[in-house]
Amino acid sequence: MKLIIDRFEGKFAICEKEDKTMIDIEKEKLPVEIKEGDVIYENKGRYIIDLKETKKRKSEIENMIKNLWE
């Protein structure tokens, strides 16, 4: 299951699931370098940043914004 880091609130990361529902994950369970917008997945109890998916998502968002102004 892929999750997107939506925001941070206190000691939690608020994450959007693929079905658009939200879940809270304690920040201490996530990689130190995690930031808003990162795509993560769980593997054997560890959360891992999906760099390829994060980059793809960021590029798609940038293209949508660019197309709004053209």
C-alpha positions as CSV (number, residue, x, y, z in Angstrom):
1,M,0.0,0.0,0.0
2,K,1.3,3.4,-1.0
3,L,0.9,6.4,1.2
4,I,1.5,10.1,0.5
5,I,2.7,12.3,3.3
6,D,0.1,15.1,3.5
7,R,1.4,17.0,6.5
8,F,2.9,16.8,10.0
9,E,0.9,17.5,13.1
10,G,2.9,17.2,16.4
11,K,4.5,13.8,16.5
12,F,2.4,12.4,13.7
13,A,2.6,12.3,9.9
14,I,-0.9,12.6,8.4
15,C,-0.9,10.3,5.3
16,E,-3.3,9.8,2.4
17,K,-4.0,6.2,1.4
18,E,-4.7,5.1,-2.1
19,D,-8.4,5.1,-1.4
20,K,-8.1,8.8,-0.3
21,T,-8.7,8.1,3.4
22,M,-6.2,9.5,5.9
23,I,-4.2,7.7,8.5
24,D,-1.7,8.9,11.2
25,I,1.7,7.4,11.5
26,E,4.1,8.3,14.3
27,K,7.1,10.3,12.9
28,E,9.5,8.2,14.8
29,K,8.5,5.2,12.6
30,L,9.4,7.1,9.4
31,P,12.8,7.8,7.8
32,V,14.4,10.9,9.2
33,E,14.6,12.7,5.8
34,I,10.8,12.3,5.1
35,K,9.0,15.4,3.9
36,E,5.5,16.5,2.8
37,G,4.6,15.1,-0.6
38,D,6.8,12.0,-0.3
39,V,5.3,8.7,-1.4
40,I,6.1,5.9,1.1
41,Y,5.3,2.2,1.4
42,E,5.6,-0.3,4.2
43,N,7.9,-3.3,3.9
44,K,8.2,-5.8,6.8
45,G,7.2,-3.2,9.3
46,R,9.5,-0.4,8.0
47,Y,8.4,2.6,6.0
48,I,10.5,3.3,2.9
49,I,10.4,6.4,0.7
50,D,9.5,5.5,-2.9
51,L,11.9,7.9,-4.6
52,K,10.8,7.0,-8.2
53,E,7.0,7.5,-7.4
54,T,7.7,10.7,-5.4
55,K,9.6,12.2,-8.3
56,K,6.9,11.1,-10.8
57,R,4.2,12.6,-8.6
58,K,6.1,15.9,-8.2
59,S,6.6,16.1,-12.0
60,E,2.9,15.5,-12.6
61,I,1.9,18.2,-10.2
62,E,4.4,20.7,-11.7
63,N,3.0,19.9,-15.2
64,M,-0.6,20.5,-14.0
65,I,0.3,23.8,-12.5
66,K,2.3,24.8,-15.6
67,N,-0.8,24.0,-17.8
68,L,-3.0,26.2,-15.6
69,W,-1.0,29.2,-16.6
70,E,-0.6,28.6,-20.3
